[in-house]
Amino acid sequence: MHLRPAVPLLVTTLLLAAGPALAQYKVVGPDGRVTYTDRPPADATAKVTSLGRNNTAAAPATSGLPADLQRLSDRFPVTLFTATDCAPCETGRQLLQQRGIPYTERQIVSNDDVAALERTIGGRTVPSLTVGGQALRGYSQSDWVSYLDAAGYPRESRLPRGWVPPAATPLVARAPVPTTPAAAPAPAPTAPVPSEPETGPDGATGIRF
């Protein structure tokens, strides 16, 4: 029997462990004053840095996501694992896109990818999904929706118009193939120079030993 996890309970526990009182933004005002807050500042002139789960500064967001959606994506990143010619993978992809979930897609295309997938999610099933540190093996609309709800993702898309997910990449980065320099062409053989025949005292030609 395969025991299914208590979907809302596991992710809700993660949400509570993160602490609702933790600051989510570091704000540097025009006067250089630094403050920490859990809401995006209204002052457009302030320099804002999104903070990670442990209140460490994360890289500035360049994805163009709304601040609250970027915060969710930083705390509970969503990764979709797919393979080519996989109809359920396309179904899972459409669910994320229709709901407006910012996600990254990793493709399983080699034996190295298969091994890495098993280490990541504990199985070899595609499509699979991770929401934060929680792995969901196989496509189940109810399970995926429950985990996304528990993580706090909105049920309707709030992505900016024209936003597209990053292009899918293999799970294991491919090492560049070394290029072997072309061998220099062998020099063309040169024709031997014929030696002049030796002549004897009487002018006759012959071989001298």
C-alpha positions as CSV (number, residue, x, y, z in Angstrom):
1,M,0.0,0.0,0.0
2,H,1.3,3.4,-0.9
3,L,0.7,5.9,1.9
4,R,-0.1,9.4,0.6
5,P,1.3,12.3,2.7
6,A,-1.0,14.6,4.6
7,V,-0.6,17.3,2.0
8,P,-1.9,20.5,3.8
9,L,-0.2,19.4,7.1
10,L,3.3,19.0,5.8
11,V,3.5,22.2,3.9
12,T,1.7,24.2,6.5
13,T,4.2,23.0,9.0
14,L,6.9,24.4,6.8
15,L,5.1,27.7,6.6
16,L,4.7,28.0,10.3
17,A,8.4,27.1,10.9
18,A,9.4,30.0,8.7
19,G,7.8,32.4,11.1
20,P,5.2,35.0,10.1
21,A,7.1,37.7,12.0
22,L,10.3,37.4,10.0
23,A,11.2,40.4,7.9
24,Q,11.0,39.8,4.2
25,Y,12.6,43.0,2.9
26,K,15.7,45.1,3.7
27,V,14.9,48.7,2.7
28,V,17.6,51.4,2.4
29,G,16.0,54.9,2.2
30,P,17.3,57.9,0.3
31,D,18.9,59.1,3.5
32,G,20.8,55.8,4.0
33,R,18.6,54.6,6.8
34,V,18.1,50.8,6.8
35,T,14.9,49.2,7.9
36,Y,13.5,45.7,7.8
37,T,9.8,45.0,7.0
38,D,7.5,42.2,6.0
39,R,5.7,44.3,3.4
40,P,7.0,45.9,0.2
41,P,7.7,49.7,0.9
42,A,5.6,52.3,-0.7
43,D,8.6,54.6,-1.3
44,A,9.6,54.0,-4.9
45,T,13.0,55.8,-4.3
46,A,14.1,53.3,-1.7
47,K,16.5,50.5,-2.5
48,V,14.8,47.2,-1.7
49,T,16.4,43.8,-1.2
50,S,14.4,40.6,-0.8
51,L,15.5,38.5,2.1
52,G,15.8,34.7,2.1
53,R,14.2,32.2,4.6
54,N,16.9,32.9,7.2
55,N,16.8,36.7,6.7
56,T,19.9,36.6,4.5
57,A,19.9,38.9,1.6
58,A,18.9,37.2,-1.6
59,A,19.9,38.2,-5.1
60,P,17.9,41.2,-6.4
61,A,14.9,39.9,-8.3
62,T,15.2,40.5,-12.0
63,S,12.3,38.3,-13.1
64,G,9.7,41.1,-13.2
65,L,7.4,39.3,-10.8
66,P,5.2,41.2,-8.3
67,A,7.0,41.6,-5.0
68,D,4.7,39.2,-3.1
69,L,4.9,36.5,-5.8
70,Q,8.7,36.9,-5.9
71,R,8.8,36.4,-2.2
72,L,6.8,33.2,-2.5
73,S,9.0,32.0,-5.3
74,D,12.1,32.7,-3.2
75,R,10.8,30.8,-0.2
76,F,9.1,27.9,-1.9
77,P,10.5,27.6,-5.5
78,V,8.6,25.4,-7.8
79,T,10.4,23.0,-10.1
80,L,8.8,20.8,-12.7
81,F,10.6,17.7,-13.9
82,T,9.6,16.5,-17.3
83,A,10.7,14.3,-20.2
84,T,10.1,14.5,-24.0
85,D,7.0,12.9,-25.5
86,C,5.3,12.9,-22.2
87,A,1.6,13.8,-22.3
88,P,1.1,14.0,-18.4
89,C,4.1,16.4,-18.4
90,E,2.2,18.7,-20.7
91,T,-0.8,18.5,-18.5
92,G,1.2,19.4,-15.4
93,R,2.9,22.3,-17.3
94,Q,-0.5,23.6,-18.3
95,L,-1.8,23.5,-14.7
96,L,1.1,25.6,-13.5
97,Q,0.8,28.1,-16.4
98,Q,-3.0,28.5,-16.1
99,R,-2.7,29.1,-12.4
100,G,0.2,31.6,-12.9
101,I,2.9,29.7,-10.9
102,P,6.4,30.9,-11.6
103,Y,8.4,27.7,-12.1
104,T,11.5,26.3,-13.6
105,E,11.5,23.2,-15.8
106,R,14.2,20.5,-15.7
107,Q,14.2,17.8,-18.4
108,I,15.3,14.2,-17.9
109,V,17.2,13.3,-21.1
110,S,20.2,11.2,-20.0
111,N,21.1,8.5,-17.5
112,D,22.8,11.2,-15.4
113,D,19.5,13.1,-15.3
114,V,17.7,9.9,-14.2
115,A,20.1,9.3,-11.3
116,A,19.9,13.0,-10.3
117,L,16.1,12.9,-10.3
118,E,16.1,9.8,-8.1
119,R,18.4,11.6,-5.6
120,T,16.2,14.7,-5.7
121,I,12.7,13.3,-5.4
122,G,13.3,9.7,-4.3
123,G,12.0,8.2,-7.5
124,R,12.2,8.1,-11.3
125,T,8.7,9.3,-12.2
126,V,7.9,12.2,-14.5
127,P,6.2,14.5,-14.4
128,S,7.2,15.3,-10.8
129,L,7.1,18.6,-8.9
130,T,8.9,20.1,-6.0
131,V,7.4,23.0,-3.9
132,G,10.1,24.2,-1.7
133,G,11.7,21.1,-0.2
134,Q,8.6,18.9,-0.7
135,A,8.7,16.4,-3.6
136,L,5.5,15.3,-5.4
137,R,6.2,12.2,-7.5
138,G,3.9,11.7,-10.5
139,Y,1.1,14.0,-11.7
140,S,-1.9,14.4,-9.3
141,Q,-3.9,17.5,-9.8
142,S,-5.4,17.4,-6.3
143,D,-1.9,16.9,-4.7
144,W,-0.2,19.6,-6.7
145,V,-3.0,22.1,-6.0
146,S,-3.0,21.3,-2.3
147,Y,0.7,21.9,-1.9
148,L,0.6,25.1,-4.0
149,D,-2.3,26.3,-1.8
150,A,-0.5,25.5,1.4
151,A,2.6,27.3,0.2
152,G,0.5,30.4,-0.3
153,Y,0.5,30.7,-4.1
154,P,-2.6,32.6,-5.4
155,R,-5.2,30.5,-7.1
156,E,-5.5,32.9,-10.0
157,S,-2.6,34.1,-12.2
158,R,-1.0,37.3,-11.0
159,L,1.9,37.1,-13.4
160,P,2.8,40.1,-15.5
161,R,1.4,40.2,-19.0
162,G,3.8,38.4,-21.4
163,W,5.7,36.6,-18.6
164,V,7.1,33.3,-19.8
165,P,8.9,30.7,-17.7
166,P,12.6,30.1,-18.3
167,A,13.5,27.6,-21.0
168,A,13.7,24.0,-19.9
169,T,17.2,22.7,-19.2
170,P,18.6,19.3,-18.5
171,L,18.7,18.4,-14.8
172,V,22.5,17.7,-15.0
173,A,24.5,20.4,-16.7
174,R,26.3,19.0,-19.8
175,A,30.1,19.3,-19.8
176,P,31.4,21.0,-22.9
177,V,32.8,18.5,-25.4
178,P,36.5,19.2,-25.9
179,T,37.5,20.0,-29.4
180,T,40.5,18.3,-30.8
181,P,42.7,20.6,-33.0
182,A,42.9,19.5,-36.6
183,A,46.1,17.7,-37.4
184,A,48.4,19.6,-39.7
185,P,48.4,18.1,-43.2
186,A,51.5,16.0,-43.9
187,P,53.9,17.7,-46.3
188,A,53.7,16.5,-49.8
189,P,56.5,14.0,-50.7
190,T,59.2,15.4,-52.8
191,A,60.4,13.6,-55.9
192,P,64.0,12.3,-55.6
193,V,66.6,14.3,-57.5
194,P,68.2,11.9,-60.0
195,S,72.0,11.6,-59.7
196,E,74.1,12.3,-62.6
197,P,75.8,9.2,-64.1
198,E,79.5,9.0,-63.5
199,T,81.8,8.9,-66.5
200,G,84.9,6.9,-66.8
201,P,88.2,8.2,-68.2
202,D,87.1,7.4,-71.7
203,G,83.8,9.2,-71.2
204,A,81.8,6.0,-70.8
205,T,79.2,6.0,-68.2
206,G,79.0,3.3,-65.5
207,I,78.9,2.5,-61.8
208,R,81.9,3.0,-59.7
209,F,82.5,0.7,-56.6
